[in-house]
Amino acid sequence: MYITSTLVILVYLHTFIDECLYINIPIHCCLMSFKEKNILVVGGSSGIGLDVVQLLTEKESSVYVASRTRAESWSPLVKYQELDVMENRGLPGDFLPEQLHGLVYSVGSINLKPFSRVTEEDLIQDFRLNVTGAAMVIQTSLKALRNAGSASVVLISSVAARTGMGFHTSISASKAAVEGMAVSLAAELAGYGIRVNVVAPSLTDTPIAAKLLGSAEKREAAAKRHPIGRSGVPSDISAVIAFLLSEESSWITGQVLNVDGGLSSLRTNL
Ligand SMILES: NC(=O)c1ccc[n+]([C@@H]2O[C@H](COP(=O)([O-])OP(=O)(O)OC[C@H]3O[C@@H](n4cnc5c(N)ncnc54)[C@H](OP(=O)(O)O)[C@@H]3O)[C@@H](O)[C@H]2O)c1
């Protein structure tokens, strides 16, 4: 009897782990529950945001996406709102549900230029896309986030906000502003049960990084720059975003998590 039940449990666990590996979800993610949670992903049509949408859909969350275009791979259950954050109007009041348990702002740019060629327009565009856009979306979602009783906001910065890299002045300035806005918001919203955290990735293989990873030589050079020996893939970042959205991180707020293959903190070639 004892041996039979042990065998049944082992077979169940084995199948469970196999399924997690098959759909490419890190095992620890399987412990997180998003069932009946309403989560908004701004910029969920591509790259990191799209990976977050897929992960949350697999975990039976109700997913809301705002972006300029739709992705064909979304589940038909995804609720979509067309939005260009450059118009600075946030989300329309009737799009969001009564309660919003999570918000991910995965919109951004990688416009690299020598400082001598950076224009005022470049600086303003990057700021609007990364900072003002996020602020307007959070502001128009605030009521629904507060209604949830416990909610999590995740913003995306960049390794370049705090690690000096040539040609990054405009994007570094905006991403540093994202981090500054996040800690202030985390303080202001903690009393409402809303956590605010930031993920700071290094170079990750998504459409905005295509120019930087567009040849075998560029990929090899990028891999060598990272102590872990490779550049990132969207699931490296989406797994951490999912953790920050989940109840498992309920005591983490006002933090910036570097997800960068060790680039920002390690020197392995001494
Ligand atoms: N990939 C990297 O190497 C890397 C490194 C560091 C930080 N990051 C940050 O990671 C985040 C996600 O980037 P990603 O790599 O996933 O890029 P991506 O594949 O280009 O995705 C960007 C998303 O933002 C949306 N978006 C862009 N402009 C928009 C606008 N004006 N209004 C509304 N939505 C807009 C896009 O959707 P539509 O085109 O449909 O609007 C898309 O869904 C960004 O904050 C980026 O700065 C990326």
The ligand as a MOL file (V3000), in Angstrom:
LIG
                    3D

  0  0  0     0  0            999 V3000
M  V30 BEGIN CTAB
M  V30 COUNTS 48 52 0 0 0
M  V30 BEGIN ATOM
M  V30 1 N 15.8830 43.7720 -25.5890 0
M  V30 2 C 16.8790 44.3020 -24.8910 0
M  V30 3 O 18.0770 44.0820 -25.1600 0
M  V30 4 C 16.5760 45.1720 -23.7120 0
M  V30 5 C 17.6390 45.5280 -22.8610 0
M  V30 6 C 17.3630 46.3660 -21.7760 0
M  V30 7 C 16.0950 46.8090 -21.5530 0
M  V30 8 N 15.0790 46.4310 -22.4020 0 CHG=1
M  V30 9 C 13.7430 46.9500 -22.1250 0
M  V30 10 O 12.8130 45.8800 -22.1150 0
M  V30 11 C 11.5130 46.3920 -22.4400 0
M  V30 12 C 10.8760 45.5030 -23.4850 0
M  V30 13 O 11.6250 45.6010 -24.6900 0
M  V30 14 P 11.6980 44.4140 -25.7540 0
M  V30 15 O 13.1270 44.0790 -25.8850 0
M  V30 16 O 10.7270 43.3660 -25.4110 0 CHG=-1
M  V30 17 O 11.2750 45.2100 -27.0690 0
M  V30 18 P 10.2190 44.9000 -28.2200 0
M  V30 19 O 10.2640 43.4640 -28.6090 0
M  V30 20 O 10.4310 45.9220 -29.2750 0
M  V30 21 O 8.8020 45.1800 -27.5030 0
M  V30 22 C 8.4340 46.4950 -27.1930 0
M  V30 23 C 6.9410 46.5390 -26.9220 0
M  V30 24 O 6.5670 47.8920 -26.6860 0
M  V30 25 C 5.4520 48.2380 -27.5160 0
M  V30 26 N 5.5540 49.6400 -27.8910 0
M  V30 27 C 6.5810 50.2710 -28.5050 0
M  V30 28 N 6.2950 51.5630 -28.7100 0
M  V30 29 C 5.0480 51.7520 -28.2160 0
M  V30 30 C 4.1760 52.8650 -28.1340 0
M  V30 31 N 4.5350 54.0700 -28.6200 0
M  V30 32 N 2.9610 52.7130 -27.5540 0
M  V30 33 C 2.5610 51.5080 -27.0910 0
M  V30 34 N 3.3540 50.4000 -27.1330 0
M  V30 35 C 4.5570 50.5290 -27.6990 0
M  V30 36 C 5.5730 47.3300 -28.7390 0
M  V30 37 O 4.2900 47.0740 -29.2780 0
M  V30 38 P 3.6800 47.7880 -30.5720 0
M  V30 39 O 4.7780 47.9430 -31.5500 0
M  V30 40 O 2.5830 46.8490 -30.9510 0
M  V30 41 O 3.1560 49.0960 -30.0480 0
M  V30 42 C 6.1050 46.0450 -28.0920 0
M  V30 43 O 5.0170 45.2650 -27.6220 0
M  V30 44 C 11.7330 47.8440 -22.8750 0
M  V30 45 O 11.4780 48.6980 -21.7820 0
M  V30 46 C 13.2170 47.8930 -23.1960 0
M  V30 47 O 13.7680 49.1970 -23.0460 0
M  V30 48 C 15.2910 45.6240 -23.4660 0
M  V30 END ATOM
M  V30 BEGIN BOND
M  V30 1 1 1 2
M  V30 2 2 2 3
M  V30 3 1 2 4
M  V30 4 1 4 5
M  V30 5 2 4 48
M  V30 6 2 5 6
M  V30 7 1 6 7
M  V30 8 2 7 8
M  V30 9 1 8 9
M  V30 10 1 8 48
M  V30 11 1 9 10
M  V30 12 1 9 46
M  V30 13 1 10 11
M  V30 14 1 11 12
M  V30 15 1 11 44
M  V30 16 1 12 13
M  V30 17 1 13 14
M  V30 18 2 14 15
M  V30 19 1 14 16
M  V30 20 1 14 17
M  V30 21 1 17 18
M  V30 22 2 18 19
M  V30 23 1 18 20
M  V30 24 1 18 21
M  V30 25 1 21 22
M  V30 26 1 22 23
M  V30 27 1 23 24
M  V30 28 1 23 42
M  V30 29 1 24 25
M  V30 30 1 25 26
M  V30 31 1 25 36
M  V30 32 1 26 27
M  V30 33 1 26 35
M  V30 34 2 27 28
M  V30 35 1 28 29
M  V30 36 1 29 30
M  V30 37 2 29 35
M  V30 38 1 30 31
M  V30 39 2 30 32
M  V30 40 1 32 33
M  V30 41 2 33 34
M  V30 42 1 34 35
M  V30 43 1 36 37
M  V30 44 1 36 42
M  V30 45 1 37 38
M  V30 46 2 38 39
M  V30 47 1 38 40
M  V30 48 1 38 41
M  V30 49 1 42 43
M  V30 50 1 44 45
M  V30 51 1 44 46
M  V30 52 1 46 47
M  V30 END BOND
M  V30 END CTAB
M  END
